Amino acid sequence: MAAITATIAAELKVAERQVAAAVELLDGGSTVPFIARYRKEVTGGLDDSQLRDLEERLAYLRDLEARRAAILDSIDGQGKLDPALKARILAADTKARLEDLYLPFKVKRRTKAQAAREAGLGPLAEALLAHPERAPEQAAAAFVDAGKGVADVEAALEGARTILIERFGEDPELVGSLRDTVWQRGRMTSTVKKGKEAAGEKFADYFDFSEPLTRLPSHRILALYRGEKEEILDLDITDAPGDVAEKGVPSWQELRIARAFRIGDHGRPGDRFLMETVRRTWRTKLKPALDTDLRGRLKQVAETGAVSVFAGNLRDLLLAAPAGARPTLGLDPGFRTGVKVAVVDATGKVAATDVIYPHEPRRDWNGALVALAKLCRAHKVELIAIGNGTASRETDKLAAELIAKQPELKLTKVMVSEAGASVYSASAYASAELPGLDVTLRGAVSIARRLQDPLAELVKIEPKAIGVGQYQHDLGEGQLSKALDAVVEDCVNGVGVDVNIASAPLLARVSGLSERVAANIVTTRDEKGPFRTRASLKKVAGLGPKAYELAAGFLRIRDGDDPLDASGVHPEAYPVVRRILAAAGQPIQAVIGNGPVLKSLDPKRFTDETFGLPTVTDILSELEKPGRDPRPAFKTATFQEGVEKISDLRPGMRLEGVVTNVAAFGAFVDIGVHQDGLVHISVLADRFVKDPREVVKPGDVVQVRVVEVDANRKRIALSMRSEEAGAPRPGRQEERSSSRPQQRPAPAPAPRGPAPDGAMAEALRRAAEGKDRGRR
């Protein structure tokens, strides 16, 4: 364990004692949000990002140690574990290195080499390698034995060759060296399968493509693999042009194998046999194996990058500005099936529902206006949330006319992403939460609520169904789910949860609370009324001392018996607050929110053996702004009137839009034409941008300029650069290497198969495949 903590400490560039303390807390059942917020003294101030990295590396290194122990036991059981081999295994620092060392000892299916050894050809293989000055046929003659299956000299030589190929191909130092060098020098190439040009048009950028392995970005790797999976592309890992050997000349890989075993073409009788053995070792054993390894490594790189993008976008979406507790009208647009309407009160409770038919085919525009005005007036609606799916701009125009004709209602309309709304509508939780409501109306309720509080509503949806990533359908289920769950947990606990109004799914994301305990909290609240104190939560079934310790600081009780229960101060630190109040000489009501008084106090006066300076400083900050919401202020975008479809766009137009998705190659922006436009990374700003999220995040309101419109393919190129900045230079942003010229960066091919509804889920697919937003 000491070796693990030392390794992690070196990687995180922190003290080993900090890592050891964090590991002890994690092993004791503490959560990352709890440790980051309430155990700063113990870990020396490790933040949630460091703790997440620590947690991930801890799992990897523990798996590595478990595998190391299993390998040592296996080789020892075979009686082949000598001190030198044991030392090499103990020194292995990656799983790949461990497996290289274990490969010669791994129990495998009966191979041709094993059969050759059983036929007594092992000594022949050793003799051919050790004495190339002898003629192979002469050496093999003594090993011909029909009784052992060695019919002639040719069979003997072929058997000896299989033994040597296995030996060469399982040398751990050679395999490791070749893997590292091919990774550094190799290229991924792709070509289009014959006759697939038309069917695979969306992969046109990869029909004749080549790029170094180390420079392939995650979205391009996944696009290449998608093209191969859909049988459009053939992929291969090849040498760089300067490394390709002339016909008949050994490749650099073959020469490295030969050098490792002191083989060379010096004109001796056995050299030709050995060099052919080397050639076959590379082409039939090592290259296929290394290609598989390196393709797996590329997939891991791609998944790590894509998961990072998805997690970052999800964090931004969950922490988007809430409109607040205001009566809201939710509109789920549609043509033939009508616009679904739901009114929710300030607490999110459904107050009324309806279906209106302002668009084709009924075109009951005036009737729809009357119905909406009646609902807004009856329920004192302040906000109108419009889903951004099919018929969204048409419905937005309806809302604009309602606002114009009913100015006394003082309504504000907002276009809202409906990503995942249909997933929520059909979920078991929606059925339990809205049992008497038709499934088609639940989406309107979700749209209204997510405007009030995106975090509280979106936690009801499986994170990957929210659809703010790239290629989420191609990613490993475990890695993606773990990363997204961590994001949701961090966001929920960072904001805090009002225990008296939170839903069970939201409570279940609070540190220390399981789904069962969260449900019990809601049941207790419904049966006995609102909780008056945090301490009363201890009476909830299943919420034991440990769960209470982990959860209490993140739960808020507004207007309860103790003002501190509405803050982020943990109950265990209430004694510190009492000392602060005594020093201030004022009651809690006079101190909370009183910046001048709190700033006049010296935090060091209130530290003790349990609560150090970081915690006391946090307490004073929390008292100054108790229960503060870290999310930004609410603001909306205004789509330009008269620009409602892609044919209305013209190059040079300046428009306002909302960022719907951020990928590694740029950002997608909804400008109100049913088709998100792409701002490539090269034109996101006047300066060089390495990561798009340095500049934008989902939900941002941005100003864009239309650069190019391809109505047939439904592609919109946008720019956020100032016109004075000059033409973009994509080559600086994204080094592309292909045998055919690249006219302009194109959106990566998008996922196929089932996908959640809404612009965020559709952006990548629609931008690349040129399809309209999916109709629900």
BAMAR-589636 format. One line per 10 residues: number of its first residue (from 1); their letters; for each residue y, x, z of C-alpha. Coordinates in steps of 0.02 Angstrom, whole numbers, plus 50000, padded with zeros to 5 digits. Example, Ala and Ser with C-alpha at 12.3 -4.5 7.8 and 13.67 -1.06 7.14 Angstrom:
REM residues 2
1> as> 49775 50615 50390  49947 50684 50357;
***
This chain:
REM residues 776
1> maaitatiaa> 50000 50000 50000  50116 50145 50037  50096 50205 49857  50142 50033 49792  50300 50018 49896  50351 50194 49848  50327 50155 49664  50427 49994 49672  50565 50078 49774  50583 50212 49642;
11> elkvaerqva> 50589 50084 49502  50719 49975 49591  50815 50128 49652  50813 50067 49832  50742 50134 49995  50556 50116 50023  50587 50032 50191  50682 49894 50099  50533 49863 49986  50410 49869 50130;
21> aavelldggs> 50512 49741 50227  50524 49625 50077  50337 49639 50044  50299 49595 50225  50410 49442 50213  50333 49386 50048  50157 49411 50117  50210 49308 50268  50249 49160 50157  50437 49178 50141;
31> tvpfiaryrk> 50517 49130 49976  50634 49235 49870  50785 49119 49897  50757 49121 50086  50740 49310 50095  50890 49340 49983  51002 49221 50082  50944 49232 50262  50854 49399 50283  50983 49522 50217;
41> evtgglddsq> 50973 49631 50372  50785 49646 50356  50784 49697 50172  50946 49793 50172  51031 49664 50061  50908 49649 49915  50970 49508 49803  50868 49373 49719  50858 49468 49554  50791 49624 49638;
51> lrdleerlay> 50669 49520 49740  50603 49432 49585  50574 49601 49501  50494 49665 49660  50380 49514 49670  50325 49535 49488  50291 49721 49504  50200 49695 49668  50079 49576 49584  50052 49697 49439;
61> lrdlearraa> 50023 49849 49548  49905 49754 49663  49806 49699 49511  49806 49880 49454  49737 49938 49621  49603 49804 49621  49551 49855 49445  49552 50039 49495  49435 50003 49640  49317 49903 49528;
71> ildsidgqgk> 49311 50043 49399  49277 50176 49530  49135 50071 49601  49061 50042 49429  49062 50225 49376  49001 50280 49547  48858 50156 49534  48808 50239 49371  48805 50407 49459  48937 50478 49341;
81> ldpalkaril> 49089 50490 49455  49133 50673 49474  49287 50736 49569  49387 50773 49410  49359 50599 49338  49399 50518 49505  49562 50614 49514  49611 50556 49340  49571 50375 49383  49671 50385 49544;
91> aadtkarled> 49819 50457 49447  49819 50320 49313  49981 50223 49325  49950 50085 49198  49810 49965 49160  49798 50035 48983  49769 50211 49051  49637 50146 49171  49544 50058 49031  49551 50214 48922;
101> lylpfkvkrr> 49467 50314 49061  49338 50178 49090  49295 50149 48908  49154 50280 48895  49072 50206 49051  49096 50022 49015  48935 49925 49001  48935 49856 48824  48823 49775 48699  48693 49889 48620;
111> tkaqaareag> 48783 49993 48490  48723 50094 48341  48767 50250 48439  48654 50196 48583  48513 50161 48460  48539 50334 48386  48530 50415 48557  48371 50320 48595  48301 50389 48433  48334 50564 48499;
121> lgplaealla> 48482 50605 48388  48601 50655 48529  48558 50841 48517  48584 50834 48328  48760 50763 48351  48802 50901 48474  48732 51035 48359  48829 50972 48208  48991 50975 48309  48959 51144 48388;
131> hperapeqaa> 48894 51234 48233  48985 51183 48075  48927 51345 47996  48753 51269 47978  48710 51150 47837  48697 50972 47909  48545 50929 47804  48453 51081 47869  48495 51038 48050  48444 50855 48026;
141> aafvdagkgv> 48275 50890 47949  48197 50926 48119  48248 50754 48183  48165 50648 48050  48037 50537 48139  47982 50374 48058  47908 50319 48223  48080 50321 48301  48162 50234 48154  48233 50394 48077;
151> adveaalega> 48159 50381 47902  48243 50530 47820  48378 50663 47833  48512 50540 47777  48465 50420 47917  48468 50561 48044  48641 50615 47989  48707 50437 47991  48638 50413 48167  48719 50574 48227;
161> rtilierfge> 48883 50519 48147  48884 50354 48244  48863 50454 48405  49009 50566 48362  49120 50420 48308  49090 50336 48475  49126 50498 48568  49286 50532 48471  49343 50352 48486  49319 50344 48674;
171> dpelvgslrd> 49406 50504 48724  49540 50441 48844  49666 50580 48814  49653 50562 48625  49662 50373 48628  49812 50373 48743  49903 50504 48640  49873 50412 48477  49927 50246 48551  50091 50318 48613;
181> tvwqrgrmts> 50129 50408 48451  50086 50262 48337  50199 50153 48445  50342 50275 48422  50313 50312 48237  50227 50157 48171  50301 50009 48077  50257 49826 48065  50246 49773 47883  50223 49599 47813;
191> tvkkgkeaag> 50189 49532 47640  50171 49355 47577  49997 49292 47537  49969 49259 47353  50023 49084 47304  50108 49048 47471  50287 49083 47418  50338 48901 47402  50246 48836 47555  50313 48977 47661;
201> ekfadyfdfs> 50493 48978 47602  50558 48976 47781  50475 49147 47804  50558 49218 47648  50643 49355 47749  50470 49425 47788  50388 49416 47616  50416 49603 47592  50465 49670 47761  50449 49830 47861;
211> epltrlpshr> 50526 49884 48026  50486 50013 48161  50383 49942 48304  50506 50002 48434  50653 49913 48353  50575 49742 48324  50671 49610 48424  50572 49476 48512  50620 49331 48397  50567 49430 48243;
221> ilalyrgeke> 50399 49477 48318  50363 49295 48357  50421 49241 48185  50302 49366 48104  50157 49309 48211  50199 49128 48171  50197 49167 47985  50027 49250 48004  49958 49104 48106  50016 48981 47973;
231> eildlditda> 49928 49090 47842  50088 49132 47750  50101 49317 47794  49986 49466 47801  50034 49588 47938  49987 49769 47960  50040 49916 48067  50075 50060 47949  50147 50235 47949  50330 50269 47914;
241> pgdvaekgvp> 50357 50321 47731  50377 50503 47781  50211 50501 47874  50103 50432 47733  49982 50566 47672  49944 50594 47489  49783 50526 47420  49637 50635 47473  49736 50720 47611  49694 50680 47794;
251> swqelriara> 49822 50574 47884  49914 50641 48036  49803 50532 48145  49646 50607 48069  49715 50782 48092  49751 50745 48275  49572 50685 48302  49505 50840 48213  49617 50953 48317  49558 50872 48479;
261> frigdhgrpg> 49379 50921 48440  49415 51085 48352  49365 51021 48183  49441 51090 48023  49405 51106 47839  49373 51293 47826  49244 51288 47687  49095 51295 47805  48939 51192 47764  48967 51068 47905;
271> drflmetvrr> 49155 51044 47887  49145 50908 47755  49024 50806 47861  49135 50822 48015  49297 50781 47923  49217 50624 47850  49163 50579 48026  49343 50601 48083  49405 50492 47939  49284 50353 47985;
281> twrtklkpal> 49328 50368 48169  49509 50331 48130  49483 50197 47998  49337 50100 48070  49357 50124 48258  49523 50189 48320  49646 50107 48201  49575 49930 48224  49570 49955 48413  49746 50028 48422;
291> dtdlrgrlkq> 49814 49894 48305  49746 49763 48424  49822 49855 48574  49991 49878 48492  49999 49700 48427  49963 49644 48604  50102 49759 48665  50221 49685 48536  50174 49511 48592  50208 49560 48771;
301> vaetgavsvf> 50378 49632 48723  50416 49474 48625  50362 49358 48763  50461 49455 48893  50616 49444 48785  50591 49261 48741  50554 49213 48920  50711 49305 48974  50814 49208 48848  50734 49044 48897;
311> agnlrdllla> 50758 49079 49082  50939 49129 49059  50977 48974 48956  50888 48862 49080  50987 48937 49223  51150 48904 49132  51100 48726 49090  51044 48686 49267  51204 48758 49337  51315 48668 49211;
321> apagarptlg> 51467 48580 49282  51427 48410 49359  51543 48264 49322  51515 48208 49500  51479 48045 49589  51565 47927 49467  51501 47764 49392  51432 47809 49221  51378 47718 49064  51233 47802 48975;
331> ldpgfrtgvk> 51207 47773 48788  51045 47825 48704  51091 47808 48518  50981 47737 48382  50993 47641 48218  50854 47515 48190  50799 47508 48372  50978 47492 48433  51080 47589 48560  51001 47583 48732;
341> vavvdatgkv> 51129 47557 48871  51117 47592 49057  51250 47587 49192  51221 47690 49348  51331 47685 49502  51408 47836 49588  51242 47875 49674  51141 47864 49512  51065 47694 49552  51038 47583 49400;
351> aatdviyphe> 51164 47441 49401  51136 47362 49230  51048 47388 49063  51065 47319 48888  51028 47354 48705  51165 47341 48574  51153 47348 48384  51316 47415 48312  51237 47514 48171  51122 47482 48025;
361> prrdwngalv> 51037 47366 47993  51120 47235 48106  51296 47309 48110  51352 47203 48258  51500 47318 48293  51614 47192 48376  51474 47118 48481  51431 47294 48542  51612 47326 48592  51621 47163 48689;
371> alaklcrahk> 51457 47200 48780  51511 47376 48828  51683 47321 48886  51605 47188 48995  51486 47313 49076  51623 47443 49104  51739 47316 49183  51605 47238 49293  51542 47403 49362  51706 47502 49362;
381> veliaigngt> 51634 47632 49243  51731 47794 49229  51622 47899 49113  51525 47865 48954  51379 47983 48922  51319 47983 48741  51152 48062 48696  51169 48187 48553  51018 48130 48452  51004 48014 48303;
391> asretdklaa> 51160 47905 48274  51257 48003 48405  51417 48025 48303  51415 47844 48250  51394 47794 48432  51530 47917 48482  51647 47826 48361  51600 47662 48445  51645 47734 48616  51809 47802 48548;
401> eliakqpelk> 51857 47629 48486  51809 47554 48654  51923 47678 48743  52065 47643 48621  52052 47454 48637  52026 47454 48826  52150 47586 48889  52162 47502 49059  51981 47551 49094  52030 47736 49089;
411> ltkvmvseag> 51862 47789 49016  51811 47965 48966  51671 47992 48839  51559 48145 48841  51422 48198 48720  51270 48245 48824  51113 48338 48774  50966 48220 48777  50841 48363 48776  50688 48307 48871;
421> asvysasaya> 50752 48128 48898  50602 48055 48807  50486 48167 48907  50561 48101 49068  50554 47920 49005  50366 47928 48979  50328 48026 49138  50235 47961 49289  50386 47998 49397  50500 47890 49288;
431> saelpgldvt> 50375 47749 49301  50378 47763 49491  50567 47787 49501  50610 47648 49379  50458 47533 49387  50541 47377 49319  50630 47463 49175  50566 47471 48997  50524 47648 48942  50653 47640 48803;
441> lrgavsiarr> 50793 47612 48929  50744 47753 49046  50815 47881 48926  50987 47801 48940  50974 47811 49129  50928 47996 49119  51073 48032 49000  51197 47949 49120  51129 48039 49272  51125 48211 49192;
451> lqdplaelvk> 51311 48195 49160  51338 48157 49345  51228 48301 49403  51128 48402 49274  51029 48496 49406  50972 48342 49502  50914 48255 49343  50839 48399 49245  50724 48452 49387  50626 48293 49352;
461> iepkaigvgq> 50574 48366 49185  50450 48506 49159  50561 48658 49126  50486 48704 48958  50513 48526 48895  50701 48548 48915  50694 48656 48759  50827 48791 48778  50719 48938 48727  50659 49021 48569;
471> yqhdlgegql> 50478 48999 48516  50427 48922 48682  50273 48847 48599  50212 49023 48556  50229 49094 48731  50096 49121 48861  50087 48970 48974  50072 49066 49137  50214 49190 49109  50333 49056 49046;
481> skaldavved> 50296 48930 49183  50312 49059 49320  50478 49123 49256  50552 48950 49230  50492 48888 49398  50578 49037 49479  50740 48994 49388  50733 48813 49446  50696 48867 49624  50842 48990 49626;
491> cvngvgvdvn> 50962 48863 49551  50915 48721 49668  50926 48829 49823  51085 48912 49763  51172 48744 49750  51092 48660 49901  51018 48485 49913  51084 48329 49999  50927 48275 50091  50984 48094 50105;
501> iasapllarv> 51004 48061 49918  50894 48191 49833  50742 48136 49733  50569 48198 49776  50562 48316 49623  50727 48395 49678  50670 48413 49859  50506 48489 49800  50605 48635 49726  50684 48677 49894;
511> sglservaan> 50620 48836 49975  50467 48800 50081  50442 48617 50029  50288 48559 49935  50279 48403 49827  50186 48314 49967  50315 48358 50100  50457 48312 49981  50378 48142 49953  50358 48122 50142;
521> ivttrdekgp> 50544 48158 50166  50590 48020 50043  50467 47899 50125  50535 47937 50299  50713 47917 50236  50673 47749 50155  50584 47683 50309  50699 47747 50448  50865 47770 50361  50966 47928 50325;
531> frtraslkkv> 50932 48086 50424  51070 48120 50550  51025 48301 50589  50926 48442 50513  50823 48450 50671  50759 48273 50640  50672 48338 50484  50544 48419 50598  50471 48246 50626  50425 48226 50442;
541> aglgpkayel> 50238 48235 50415  50184 48404 50350  50351 48490 50381  50295 48620 50507  50394 48762 50589  50374 48883 50443  50423 48755 50311  50573 48705 50417  50627 48886 50434  50619 48913 50246;
551> aagflrirdg> 50700 48748 50196  50829 48702 50328  50971 48813 50267  50961 48740 50091  50961 48558 50147  51127 48471 50174  51163 48319 50284  51332 48247 50242  51424 48147 50375  51289 48185 50503;
561> ddpldasgvh> 51299 48217 50689  51334 48404 50668  51460 48465 50537  51360 48626 50520  51216 48526 50446  51321 48499 50290  51344 48685 50266  51238 48831 50208  51231 48903 50385  51049 48911 50440;
571> peaypvvrri> 51010 48819 50604  50943 48981 50676  51120 49051 50663  51207 48907 50750  51224 49012 50910  51328 49136 50809  51442 48993 50756  51462 48940 50937  51522 49117 50979  51644 49109 50834;
581> laaagqpiqa> 51712 48942 50896  51732 49013 51070  51828 49161 51003  51938 49047 50898  51966 48933 51047  51952 48779 50936  51821 48644 50901  51712 48650 50748  51814 48516 50659  51970 48623 50672;
591> vigngpvlks> 51884 48783 50617  51784 48722 50467  51887 48748 50310  52025 48838 50407  52044 48997 50304  52184 49080 50404  52091 49062 50570  51926 49123 50499  52004 49271 50407  52086 49326 50569;
601> ldpkrftdet> 51917 49353 50653  51825 49519 50649  51644 49488 50593  51583 49640 50692  51623 49550 50856  51485 49423 50824  51340 49534 50771  51189 49559 50882  51011 49624 50866  50959 49477 50757;
611> fglptvtdil> 51113 49440 50653  51198 49587 50572  51362 49606 50479  51299 49533 50312  51242 49371 50394  51397 49352 50501  51507 49383 50348  51410 49249 50253  51431 49128 50399  51620 49152 50402;
621> selekpgrdp> 51629 49126 50213  51524 48969 50227  51633 48900 50366  51785 48928 50258  51711 48826 50114  51564 48731 50189  51433 48670 50067  51534 48733 49919  51458 48701 49748  51444 48863 49649;
631> rpafktatfq> 51445 48770 49483  51599 48773 49372  51727 48634 49353  51683 48492 49235  51762 48491 49061  51720 48413 48893  51729 48456 48708  51815 48348 48578  51734 48335 48407  51855 48326 48261;
641> egvekisdlr> 51883 48152 48191  51823 48133 48013  51696 48273 48028  51535 48178 48059  51407 48246 47935  51367 48411 47856  51449 48362 47691  51616 48345 47784  51617 48530 47825  51719 48656 47727;
651> pgmrlegvvt> 51725 48846 47747  51876 48895 47850  51878 48739 47958  51913 48772 48142  51817 48655 48256  51777 48631 48439  51596 48622 48489  51470 48642 48629  51344 48784 48640  51172 48704 48642;
661> nvaafgafvd> 51060 48856 48640  51072 49045 48650  50942 49154 48564  50926 49342 48548  51007 49335 48375  51153 49220 48414  51206 49050 48479  51185 48873 48413  51336 48759 48425  51343 48570 48410;
671> igvhqdglvh> 51500 48527 48310  51457 48342 48293  51373 48335 48122  51192 48306 48176  51152 48487 48136  51189 48633 48250  51273 48781 48170  51226 48962 48203  51350 49091 48265  51258 49253 48227;
681> isvladrfvk> 51270 49389 48359  51374 49493 48238  51514 49363 48238  51511 49304 48418  51663 49408 48464  51786 49535 48395  51693 49670 48488  51513 49733 48480  51395 49615 48569  51226 49676 48628;
691> dprevvkpgd> 51168 49516 48713  51238 49344 48658  51236 49286 48839  51373 49412 48876  51487 49295 48777  51418 49118 48785  51296 49009 48878  51228 48833 48849  51358 48701 48889  51508 48810 48849;
701> vvqvrvvevd> 51648 48727 48751  51696 48848 48611  51809 48860 48460  51719 48906 48298  51762 48933 48117  51650 48871 47976  51597 49020 47870  51465 48947 47755  51380 48780 47728  51213 48758 47639;
711> anrkrialsm> 51194 48569 47631  51027 48575 47540  50945 48683 47673  51053 48606 47811  51113 48774 47872  51284 48802 47945  51353 48976 47975  51491 48984 48105  51599 49123 48175  51689 49150 48339;
721> rseeagaprp> 51780 49305 48277  51966 49297 48245  52012 49300 48062  52113 49457 48094  51955 49548 48151  51896 49565 47972  51724 49541 47899  51574 49557 48013  51457 49702 48002  51285 49634 48049;
731> grqeersssr> 51206 49804 48026  51289 49864 48186  51215 49720 48282  51040 49716 48220  50963 49860 48126  50853 49785 47991  50736 49888 47886  50656 49804 47737  50607 49856 47563  50715 49717 47493;
741> pqqrpapapa> 50902 49694 47527  50959 49573 47661  51106 49471 47599  51146 49396 47768  51057 49371 47934  50954 49213 47927  50894 49108 48073  50720 49152 48127  50583 49029 48075  50562 48899 48207;
751> prgpapdgam> 50417 48826 48303  50303 48696 48233  50205 48565 48325  50261 48445 48459  50432 48481 48532  50545 48391 48653  50687 48285 48586  50870 48334 48584  50980 48466 48505  50929 48605 48621;
761> aealrraaeg> 50746 48588 48581  50777 48560 48396  50912 48690 48364  50802 48834 48312  50684 48727 48211  50818 48627 48123  50925 48778 48085  50780 48869 48002  50676 48730 47926  50824 48626 47869;
771> kdrgrr> 50766 48465 47945  50871 48328 48021  50867 48302 48208  50700 48219 48248  50706 48031 48269  50627 47966 48425;
***
